[in-house]
Amino acid sequence: MAFVISLPSVVYGQVAFDPVRIRDTNRMEGRRTETAYSGTPYWIASYSASKLTTTEAALFDAFNMDANDGGVIAGYDAHRPRPIAYQGSNPLSGVKAGGGAFNGDAVLQSITDANTIVVSGLPAGFKLAPGDYVEVRKSTFMRSLHRITLAATASAAGVVTLKIRFGLDLQVFTLPCTVHFEKPSCIMEMDAGSFSLPKTWPNYNVQFTATELFLS
């Protein structure tokens, strides 16, 4: 049975975190071009960290064992773990407009269309910028990760309308859902054979890649 594992908490020197959308483009006579999109867009990631201590390297040894024995990764962009307006080493915090502590979790209030969602449960004036990540979560294993395409600011009531890409799968992600801005993630599987952690003295270097996995 699958179980979720977290990325080890170290400084990642290099991260690539990118969306993939399968497309086939044909360029024809008469300067005509046809493009067909297929499948569901998905995320791919690569992580590398250097100058690890022995203790940190041991964390990756355990992480690798879990990832190769049913563990799926809550993968996120380790260089952009929260909105750029709040970037730094401290997790999101504050007070929701409606009261209560804010930790980056919110509520999907409504879905206008696949590329437009309304989120509530935010602090008043919470700022989001193009390129920020937002995660829509139906359950532990059903997550949809997106990038915001237009700047937006939460109202005094803590509600904001977001434009996102790629579009939300409206057949899978229906209300109720939660929304996450602190380490927004998708479920990923470590690519077979990609993990490398040579034991070199006095420091260790690790690298691996992962691809989004669709679970229900």
N, C-alpha and C positions, 0 to 999 in steps of 0.2 A: 504494500500500500504506500502511495506517495505521501511524503511529509515535507513541509517547508523548512528550508534552512536559510540562515542569514549570511550575508557576506561578512567575512572576518573584519573586525574594526581595526584597520590599519590605514596608513597613508598610501594611497594608490598613486604612483608616479605618473602613470599613463592610463587613460580610459578612453575607449571608443564606444559610443552608444548610439546606434543609428537605426532608423526604420527602414524596412525593405518592402517595396511594393512591386510585385511581379507584373511586368508589362512586355508586350511584343509590338514593336514598331516596324511597319513596312513602308519603305519609300518607293513610290511607283512612278511610271512614266507620266508625263504631264504635270510634274511637280505636285503630285498628290501624296499625302501621307495619312496612313491609318494607324491608330494606336489602340490596342485592346488590353485591358487590365483583367487579371484573373486572380482568383484566390483571395485570401484575407491578408492584409498587411501584417507584418510581424517585426519584432525587434531583434537585433543581434548586438552582442557586446564583447569587448575584449578588455581584460584587466591585467595590469602588471604592477608589481610593487618590488622595490629593491631595498637593500640594506636592512632586511628584517632581522630582528633578534631571534635567538633560539626559541624563545617562548612564542613569538609571533609565527615563526615557521611551523611550530607544533600545531598552532591553530589551523593552519592550512592543511597539514597532514590529516587532521580530523575532518575538516571540511571536505577534502577530496574523497575520503572514505564514505562520508554520508552522500555526497553527490553521485557516487558510483554504486549506491546501494538503495536507490529509491528516493533519495532526497532531491527536491526541486528547489531552485534558487529564487528568492525574492530579489530579482535583479533590478538595479537602478543605476542612474548616472552618479557615480561616487564623487564627481567633480561639481555636480549640480543637485545636491540632496534636498534643496528647498528653493522657493522662489528667489530670484536674484535680488529683490529688494531686502531680503532677510538672510542673504548669504553670509556664511561665517561658521564658526565651530559650535555655536549654540543652537539646539533644536528650537523649533517654533514654539512660542509661548504667548501668553496674553489672556485677555478675557473676551469671550464671545459677546456680540452685541445683545443677545438675549439673556446673557448671564451664564456663568460657568467658565471653567478653565478651558483654554484653547491649546491644543497640542498638534495642530495640523490636520485633524480629522474634521470633516464636515458632512453635509447631507445633500444628496442629489434631489433637489426640490421638483424639477420638471425637466423634460426633454423637448426642446422646440423642434429640432431635427437632428440628423446624424452629426452635424457639425456645430450645433448650438445647444448648450446645456445651461441650466440655472441651478446655482449652488447656494445653499443657505447654511447657517450655523457658523458664520465667520465673524471675526472682530470688525467693527465699523472701520471703514477706510482701508481694509486689507488690500494690498496692491499686488497685481499680477501683470507680468510683462510678456511680450512675444518671446517664445523660446522656453518659457517656464513649463515644467511638467505638471500634469494632473492625472491622478489615477482614479478610475471609477471601479468600484469593487462590488460584485454581486455576492461573492462568498470568498472563503479563504483561497480557493483555487481558481476562481473566476475573476480575473482582473483585466482591465483594459487601460493601457497607458497611452497618453496623448501629449502633444505639445500645444500650448496656447499660441494663437496667431495674432491676436489683437490685445493691446493693453486694456486692463479693466480694473475697476476699484469697487470694493463692496460698499453698499449703501449703509446708511445709519442703522438699518435693521439687520446688517450682516448678510445681505443677499447680493449675488453678482451673476451676471450673464457672461458666459465664456464662449469664445469661438475656438474650436479645436480642429486639429488634423492629426492623423487621419480620422475619418468618421467613426462614430460609435456604432457597433453592430446592434441595431434596434431589435433584432429577433432574439438576441441573447440577453442584452442589458436593458431590462425593464425595471420600473420602480417596484419595490424600494431598493436603493443602492446607497452605499456610502462613498465619500470622495476624500482623497488624501493628498496633502501637499508636503508632508514631511517624509522624505525618502519614498516618493511615489514609485511604485514598482510594477513589474509584470512577472509572471511565472516563467522561469527559464530552466533549460536543461543544459548542463555542462556538455560541450561538444566532446565526443569520444576522442581520446588521445591528445587533447589540447593542453592538459595540465602538465606543467613543468616546474619542479622545485629542486634543482640540483643542490646538494649539500656542499657549500663552499665556506671555508673559514676566512674571516670571522663573521661574515654576514651572508644572508641567503636572499635569493631573488626568485620570485614566483610569477608565473603568467598562465592564463587560461582564457578560453573563449566560451561563450554560451549563446543559445538561440531560444527565442520564446517558444513556449509549449502551451498548447491549448488544452485545458482540462475542464471537466464539468463536474 
